Amino acid sequence: MVRGARQPQQPRSRLAPRLTGTVEKPPRKRKSRTEFALKEIMSSGGAEDDIPQGERKTVTDFCYLLDKSKQLFNGLRDLPQYGQKQWQSYFGRTFDVYTKLWKFQQQHRQVLDNRYGLKRWQIGEIASKIGQLYYHYYLRTSETSYLNEAFSFYSAIRQRSYYSQVNKEDRPELVVKKLRYYARFIVVCLLLNKMDVVKDLVKELSDEIEDYTHRFNTEDQVEWNLVLQEVAAFIEADPVMVLNDDNTIVITSNRLAETGAPLLEQGMIVGQLSLADALIIGNCNNQVKFSELTVDMFRMLQALEREPMNLASQMNKPGMQESADKPTRRENPHKYLLYKPTFSQLYTFLAASFKELPANSVLLIYLSATGVFPTGRSDSEGPYDFGGVLTNSNRDIINGDAIHKRNQSHKEMHCLHPGDLYPFTRKPLFIIVDSSNSVAYKISLNEVASSLSF
């Protein structure tokens, strides 16, 4: 059952204050879309003078909230992708408006149906936007509990068939909204290891794409078929199945379970260093991926997370009743997921992580990328003479992982050399290089500083 969109609880104190009082009125000096929509809608529902003032106000407030929510949601793309503080107040305002909008349409559904002509796909679009907010909040905070909130709204859209009437309208843009909803829902289910749901969604998405391409002769048919191929390859790339005593499949997870924490090795002291931030980078040639998430990035990000907290099951545990209103917060390392970044993008995110790394904390860098090898022998053996890994460029890859240099007298400008990481060894680093040329980093970086682990 869909609940009202709740602003994430833990960071609330650092967010902007909630909107209080009655719904704000739009500025009078400009003719807003709210006024235009209201005039059009009221004229279709009968004489405007016959509409009660209370119902008129309900439609006006709904149109304003809908317009404001779209404005704030579209502004999310303008937020900086790096940094852990600048975005929080804007996210808080967006959550507040969508919370008001969702509750408002629930409380005034009959009036909105009669006077506004509210359609079910419009309700589904609001729920989908709330699901997207929770998903992006997960990406920003690495708190896996927000994935459950995203799943809740996405699942309700499917169960209540909010998009079921879209196919009856001759509007391809509405069908595309439905297809994108399926793609986003699949990503959330993959991250939650709900593979049974994923398979059902893929089948439904395949049928929807077939119907879409049959009804509309659009240019994006090939792209949507490619989406199906990618998700099928992604599922097939992780074929490990575990059977229990009843020969039923057990879904395994790479996340850290509550009772699965490894024991400390002898001599280790708790609290000396903690993993606070991570850059997970995927830039291999011909790599299995879905929605800019490669298989190796997918596995690594889960390895750095705890299992999502199920508050309902936690309440039933002995001793939890007294502190049920204050669930324990479990920190996951903050992560940046970078799919085929350019050198400048990678360096920008790396510098932001380095700058915000707390004291007594470690920054993890996971590089899964195509190897770049030196051409010919060099007189020196410095940190820029062993090659490295490739960052994104428009250059073609030749012979698998090997990069052909057009000008052998210069270093590969799109290569991340071991020496490029030297400035960041001023703080504790833990580097994992999954590449055919990982030896370049092992040779160069192990000699840099005692704060570095490889």
HELIX and SHEET records of a PDB file:
HELIX    1   1 GLN A   10  ARG A   14  5                                   5    
HELIX    2   2 ARG A   33  SER A   44  1                                  12    
HELIX    3   3 GLU A   48  ASP A   50  5                                   3    
HELIX    4   4 GLN A   53  GLY A   75  1                                  23    
HELIX    5   5 LEU A   76  ASP A   78  5                                   3    
HELIX    6   6 GLN A   88  GLN A  107  1                                  20    
HELIX    7   7 ARG A  109  VAL A  111  1                                   3    
HELIX    8   8 LEU A  112  TYR A  116  3                                   5    
HELIX    9   9 ARG A  120  THR A  141  1                                  22    
HELIX   10  10 SER A  145  GLN A  159  1                                  15    
HELIX   11  11 VAL A  166  LYS A  168  5                                   3    
HELIX   12  12 PRO A  172  LEU A  191  1                                  20    
HELIX   13  13 MET A  195  ARG A  215  1                                  21    
HELIX   14  14 GLN A  221  GLU A  236  1                                  16    
HELIX   15  15 VAL A  295  ALA A  303  1                                   9    
HELIX   16  16 LEU A  311  MET A  315  1                                   5    
HELIX   17  17 PHE A  343  GLU A  356  1                                  14    
HELIX   18  18 PRO A  418  ARG A  426  5                                   9    
HELIX   19  19 VAL A  439  LEU A  445  1                                   7    
SHEET    1   A 2 VAL A 242  LEU A 243  0                                        
SHEET    2   A 2 ILE A 249  VAL A 250 -1                                        
SHEET    1   B 5 HIS A 334  TYR A 339  0                                        
SHEET    2   B 5 SER A 274  ASN A 283  1                                        
SHEET    3   B 5 SER A 361  ALA A 369  1                                        
SHEET    4   B 5 LEU A 429  ASP A 434  1                                        
SHEET    5   B 5 LEU A 452  SER A 453  1                                        
SHEET    1   C 3 GLY A 371  VAL A 372  0                                        
SHEET    2   C 3 GLY A 388  LEU A 390 -1                                        
SHEET    3   C 3 CYS A 415  LEU A 416 -1                                        
END                                                                             
